[in-house]
């Protein structure tokens, strides 16, 4: 193909989008995931990593991988260190290995092994083998999950209460009041179909947060980044650590299916799927995601993965990799301007998560609930993801149930061979998790 015949870099026209929509979407995505700049360092601190260095590593790793996703995969999917895996690295792997350097070495190995699986075509083949209703349930379950995260972040729902796992929050508490105002404003703007509704809702909630003393402006300040954690991952030590394999297997399982679920949810929401429901450019997405994990480990930021908060950007109209490139640029700026990003409180971005969860949840209407052999496993995925607080576990419960139901019904040939392998891998993972947990 001659240079004159090549499509534009992001091909905005073919995706029926504009630069304005991509920018607006990037702002919404960044604001809903900027919390990772502060949460990730606080978690990695438990592993002995200096928080100031972790902030810079988190921002740099997120920026590089977002740029890679945008330019190579041309998909509206932002990346950052994954929640859950960062805690596993800090509180489990580093504690067992006695060194965060070895723990990050495990993450580098995870990324490299995952890349081999992608290049071999296994990850893409597994996604194709998953029945459409289970893929739809995965997206809808993730929608419930991020809505639940938003409710908790808003203080509307309280967790870890002594006499009940969940309880209603106090709506008149300042942080919760900020979220309630943001929720009402954003919902109304969405109902009116106002462009930029999510970004405007976040801005409105932040404005309310000032008089309620939920946030404050302490003036402009440049951060002085430290990259002390970069390139100190001990891959050699991880290879020689005799207790490595159960932990590496656990990380591989979570990484493998978290991204498949996230890419499915975003692809369905954005309409970036083919007639069979397969996510467009899925191989490129999975290559970026695999390399991103290794980059995160190498920089000392934990495994970098695709973020479901990208759905906020898709809800604003983002459809191409330009969205991800712009998010990457915001993360580059955050290396030096992290104190400014802290002005937007979590309670101001919580409404975006709740309402984006609602938008993704709409996929549940396309599941065929009349076919119980598939509908029951789909239901287990749907409720398993939010209630276990784990995308990978929810998917695993549904996949294992699907295979077992088909076998008990005497229909083994209705199940793709890869689904048997995936179900067996999940069963092994659950056993391994019980042993190391």
N, C-alpha and C positions, 0 to 999 in steps of 0.2 A: 504494500500500500504506500503510495507516494505521500510525502508530507502534506501536500495540498488536499488529499482525499481523507486524511485522518480526521476523526471527529474531534471537536473541541475537548480540552483537558477534562472538564467535568460534565460537558454536554448538558448544560442546564435546560436548553430548549426541549430536548428529547425527554427529559424528566419532568417537563411542565412546571419548572420552578424558576426563581429569579435570584439574583445576588441578594436582594433585600430579604427574601424569605430565608435564605441560607444563613445570613448574618443574624436575623432574628431568632432562628432556630438554635444557632450556636450560642447565643446569649442565654437562652432558656436552658439549654443543656449544661452549660458551664455553671450557671447559678445553682442548678439543682445538684451538681456533683462537686462543687467547690469545697464542700465539707471535708472531702478526703485530704485536703491540704493540712487540716488540723487534726482530724481523727487518726489518720495513718501514723503520724509521728507519736501521738499519745499511746498508740498500741505498740509500736515498735520500740518504744522506750523500755518496755518490760523485757526486751531481749538484750538491752544494754546499748542500744543505738542512741546517739546524741540527737535530741529532738530537732534542733536547728538544722543539723545536717540532713535529717529525715525529711524536713519540709522541702529543702532544695532538691533532694533526690526524688521525692514524690512528684514535684512540679516538672522536673526535667524528664523523668521517665514517662509521665503522662503526655507531655508535649511531643516528645519524639515519636511515641506510638500513635498518637492522634494524627500527626503529619503523615506517618507511614500509611495508616488506614485510609486517609483522605486521598493521597496521591496514587497509591498502589491499588487499593480495592475500590475507590470511588464509591463509598458507602457511608451513609450518615450515622456512623457508630463511633462514639468517643470511647477512649480507653483511659484507665487509671489503675492503681493498685487495688486489687479486689478485696472487698470486705469479707470477712470470714477466713479467707486464706491468710490474710495478714495476721489475724489473731492466732491461727494454727501455727504459723511460722514463729511468732513471738512467744506464745505460751506453751507450745508443745514441742516443736522441732528444736528450737534453740535451747529450750530447757533440757531436753534429752541429750542433745549433742554437746551441750556445754559451751556453745559459741554461736553467735549470730552469723559469723562468717561461713560456717558449715551449713547453717540453715539456708542462707542465701545461695550457697552452692547447690543445695537440693533443688531450689527453684530454677536455677540455670539449667540443671539436668532435666527438670520437668519440661521446660520450654524446648530444649533440643530434641528430647524424645517425642514430644507432641508434634514438632515440625516433621520428624521422620514419618509419623503416622499420617500426617496430612499429605506429604509428598507421595506416600504409598497409596493414597486414595481412601484410606480406611475411614477417616472422620466424615468425609463427604458421603461415602457409601452408607455409613450408618444412618446419616440424616435421611437419605433416600429410602432406606428400609423401614423407617418409622411410619406407621399408619398416619394418615392425614388427621384423623380425629385426635390422636395423641399429641401431634404437633400443635394443633389448635388449643388443646387443653394446656399444653406447656405455656403458650403465650398468655392465655387467660389466667393461668395460675400465677404467672409472673406479674400480671396486672394486679391481682389481689395482693400479692406480696409487696409490691412497691406502694400500693395504697395503704397497706397495713404499716409499712415503714413510715409513711407520711403521717398517719394517725398517731403513731408513737412519738415521732419527732415533734408533732404539734402539741402533745400533752393531752390530746383528746382521749387517748387510750394509755393506760399505765400498765407496765409489765413488772414481773418479778415481785408481786405482792405476796406477803407471807400466807394469807388465808385464801388467795385466789391467784391463778397465773395472770389474769387480766382483769382490770377494773376501769371504770370510766374516770376520766380526769376531771379536774375542776375548771369549768369553762371560763370562770372569771379571773383565773390566774393570769398575770400579765403576758407570759409567753404564749399561753393557750389562746388568749384573747387576740393576740396578734395573728395567730394562725386562723382563727375563726373569721376575722375580718378579711384576711387574704383569701380564704376559701369562698366566702360569699361573693366578694368582688370578682374573683377569677371565674367562678361559676356563671355569674351574670354576664360577664364579658364573653364567655364561650357560648352562652345561650344566644347572645346577640350576634355571634360570629364576628366579633371584633378582631382584626388582625393584631397579633402580638398580645393576645389576651393573657397568656401565662406570664410573659415578661412584665406586663403592666400590673398584674396581680402581685407579683413578687415586689415590684417597686412600691405599690400601695401598702403592702404589709410592712415593708421596711420603714416607710414613712410613719406608720402607726407605732412602730417599735421605739422610735426616739422619745416621744412624750411619755411612753410607758416604761422608759428606762430599761428596755430589753436589749438595746444596743446604744452605742455612743460613737461620736466622731472625735478621735484624739489627734486629729491633724495628719497631714501627709508625712509619710516616713518611708524611706527606702530600706529594704531588707538587705543585709549583707550575706549573700548565700555562701554556705560551706558545703563542699562536695566531698567531705571526709570519708563517706561510706562508699564512694564510687570505686569499682573494680577491686573490691576487697573480698568478694565472694570466694570461698574456699571450695572449689569444685573438686580438687584432688582429695581434700579431706572428706568431702561428701562421698566420693567413690570408695574410700577405704573405711568408712564408718560402718561397722558390722550390723548396726540396727537401722540402716538407711531404708531398706526396701519396703517395709510396711508403710512408712511415712511417705515415701516417694509414690507408691501406688495410690495412697489416699489422695495426694495432691493431683495426680494424673486424672483420677476419676472425677474429681470436682471440676478441674479445668476443662476436661473433655466435654462434659455435658452442660456446664454453666453457659459456655459460649454458644453451643448449639441452641440452647433454649433462648438465650438473649437475642441471637441473630434471627431466630424464627419469629419471635415476638415483634422485633423492629421491622423485619421484612414484611410480615403480614400487615402491620399497621400502616406502613408506607406504601403498600402495594408493589413492593419490589420482589415479587415472587412470580414464577411461571404458572402455566395452567395446572400443573400438578402440585402446586404449593411449595415448590423448591425455591429457596432463597437465591436470588440472582447474585452472581460473583461470590458464591459461598466459598470456593476454594481459596480465592485471594483473601477473603476475610479470615479464614482459618489459618492461612500462612502468617498473616500479620499478627493474629492473636498468639500463635505459638512463639514467634520471634519476640513478641512483646513480653511474654513471661520471662524469657531469658534476659531481656534488657532490664526488666524490673529487678531481677535477682542480681545482675551484674552491677547495677547502680545502688544496691542496698535499699530498695524501696518495696520489696516483696513482689509477688507475681502481678504483672499488669494484665488486665483482661478487659473485655468489652463491658460497657456499662449500660444497664437497662434505663438509666436516667436519660439516655439519648432519645428515649421516647418523647421527652418534653420538647426536644428540638423538632422531631418529626411531627408532633402535634401542631407546631408553629409553621409547618410547611416545608421543612428541610427534606431533601430527597437525594442529595449527592455528597460526594466526599469533600466538597467545598466547606460544608458544615463542620466536618471533622478537622479540616485544616485550620479553620478559624478558632475552634475550640483549642487546638494545639497552640495557636498564637496567644490565646488568653492564658494558657498555662505557662508559656514562656514569660509573659509579663508578670505572672504570679510569683515567679522566682524572686523578683525584686519588689513586687507590690502586694505580697501576701497579707500584710497588716490591713490594707484597704479592703481586700476580699472578706475579711472578718467582720466588716460592718454589716453585711447582710446576714442576719441570724438564721439559725436552722428553722425556727418557727415561721420565718417568712417564705422559705422555699418548700416547707411541708405541704401547703395546699397544692403546689404544682405536682408533687408526687401523688397525692390523693386523686386528683382529677385526671392525671395521665394514666394512673391505674384504671380508672373508670373507662377511659378511651380504649385501652388495650383489652380490658375485660369483655368488650363487645364481641370478641372472637368466639365467646362461648355459645352464641346463638347459632353458629354454623356447625356445631357438633351434633351428630346424629344420635340422640339419646334413645332412639328406638332399638338400636343394635346394642344390646346389653353386654355382649362379649367385648366390645370396644368401649362402650360408654362408661362401664364401671371402672376400668382402669383409668380412663380419662378423668373421671371424677376423683379418683385417688390422687392423681397428679394435681388436679385443680385445687384440692384442699390441702394436699401434702406439702406443696411448696411454701405457702404462707405459714402453716401451722408448725412445720419443722424448722422454719426460718432458714431453709436451705433449698435452693433450686435443684441441686444434684440429688438430694435425698427424695424430694417429691417426685422427680422424674423416675428415679430408681424404683420406688414403690409401685408406680403405675406400670412400668415396663415388666417387672417381675410378675405382677398380677395378670397382665395381658397374656404372657406366655403360659402361665399355669392354667388360666381359664381355658385357653384354646386347647391345651393338652387334655384337660379333664373333659372337655366337650368332644374329644375324639377328632379334632381338626388340626393335627400337627402340621399338615401341609399348607395351612392358611397362614403360617408364620414364616417370615423371611429368615433365612439361615443366620443373618447377622443379628436379628433380634434375639435368637437363642444365645448367641455369643455375648451380646450386651447384657442379657438377663443373668447369665452365668457370671460375668464380670462383676455385676452389681451384687450378686449373692456373695461372691468372694470378698468384695469391698465391705459389705456389712459385717462379715465375719472378722475381717482384718480390723475394722473400726472398733469392734467389741473388744478385741485383744489389746489394742494400743490405747483405747479410751479409758 
